[in-house]
Amino acid sequence: MTIKKINTGSFAKLSGVLFILLGIIVCIPAGLYFIITGNSLEGIMIAVFGPAVLGLDGLISGFVFALCFNIASRFAGGIKLEIEQ
């Protein structure tokens, strides 16, 4: 089995969701740390907008990666997978 093309929209959505989850795991504790240390405005901004910004970054980077993969796989022939049943 060979992967020759990735659906850019599907991969971008998946990447965006994964980056949002990463943002929740990282940004909420970081925001709470800033709130506890007295920088409450920065802490709230990080906790609220951090996951959204990372999600948008994941969406854009996922789209670009899938697009680059599709272009490169035309020349390289894709990725060969061996699947056992």
C-alpha positions as CSV (number, residue, x, y, z in Angstrom):
1,M,0.0,0.0,0.0
2,T,1.3,3.4,-0.9
3,I,0.2,6.8,0.4
4,K,0.4,9.2,-2.6
5,K,-1.9,12.0,-1.6
6,I,-3.3,13.5,1.6
7,N,-6.5,15.4,1.7
8,T,-5.4,18.9,2.7
9,G,-8.6,19.9,4.4
10,S,-8.9,16.8,6.5
11,F,-5.3,16.9,7.6
12,A,-5.5,20.6,8.4
13,K,-8.6,20.0,10.6
14,L,-6.9,17.1,12.4
15,S,-3.7,19.1,12.9
16,G,-5.7,22.0,14.2
17,V,-7.6,19.9,16.8
18,L,-4.3,18.3,18.0
19,F,-2.7,21.8,18.4
20,I,-5.8,23.0,20.4
21,L,-5.3,20.0,22.7
22,L,-1.7,20.9,23.1
23,G,-2.6,24.5,23.7
24,I,-5.0,23.5,26.5
25,I,-2.4,21.3,28.1
26,V,0.3,24.0,28.0
27,C,-1.4,27.4,28.0
28,I,-3.9,26.9,30.8
29,P,-1.3,25.9,33.4
30,A,1.0,28.7,32.1
31,G,-1.9,31.2,32.4
32,L,-2.6,30.1,35.9
33,Y,1.1,30.5,36.8
34,F,1.0,34.1,35.5
35,I,-2.3,34.8,37.4
36,I,-0.8,33.4,40.6
37,T,2.4,35.5,40.2
38,G,0.5,38.7,39.9
39,N,0.3,39.2,36.1
40,S,-3.4,38.5,35.8
41,L,-4.0,40.2,32.5
42,E,-1.2,38.3,30.8
43,G,-2.3,35.0,32.5
44,I,-5.9,35.4,31.3
45,M,-4.8,36.3,27.8
46,I,-2.5,33.2,27.6
47,A,-5.2,30.9,29.1
48,V,-8.0,32.1,26.8
49,F,-6.3,32.9,23.6
50,G,-3.3,30.6,23.7
51,P,-5.2,27.4,22.6
52,A,-7.1,29.3,19.9
53,V,-3.9,30.7,18.5
54,L,-2.2,27.3,18.6
55,G,-5.2,25.8,16.9
56,L,-5.1,28.3,14.1
57,D,-1.3,27.7,13.8
58,G,-2.0,23.9,13.6
59,L,-4.7,24.4,11.0
60,I,-2.4,26.5,8.7
61,S,0.7,24.4,9.2
62,G,-1.3,21.2,8.6
63,F,-2.6,22.5,5.4
64,V,0.9,23.6,4.2
65,F,2.4,20.3,5.2
66,A,-0.3,18.3,3.4
67,L,0.2,20.5,0.3
68,C,3.9,20.1,0.4
69,F,3.6,16.3,0.8
70,N,1.3,16.1,-2.2
71,I,3.7,18.0,-4.3
72,A,6.8,16.0,-3.1
73,S,5.0,12.6,-3.5
74,R,4.6,13.2,-7.2
75,F,8.4,13.2,-7.5
76,A,9.3,10.7,-4.8
77,G,6.4,8.2,-5.3
78,G,4.7,8.5,-1.9
79,I,5.2,6.5,1.3
80,K,5.1,2.7,1.2
81,L,3.3,1.0,4.0
82,E,3.4,-2.7,5.0
83,I,0.3,-3.7,6.8
84,E,-0.1,-7.2,8.4
85,Q,-3.5,-8.7,8.9
